[in-house]
Amino acid sequence: MQLEEMPEIPEKSLLVFNKVDKVDSETWARVQQDYPEAVFISATQHFGLETLNAIATTN
């Protein structure tokens, strides 16, 4: 599924992009700009997991 094909996000949602270590820097920069409220993680690289955990435990 392409980003443009994703359904609209409900008001109270947490959008998480995983496997950010697998995309090129240009794509990642575009997605960060298009979805500034999203959390970006890489489970294998342990990137963003602290942020995700902090958000998940406060909501």
Secondary structure, DSSP 8 states (H G I E B T S, - for coil): --GGGS----SS---EE--GGGS-HHHHHHHHHH-TT-EE-BTTTTBSHHHHHHHHHH-
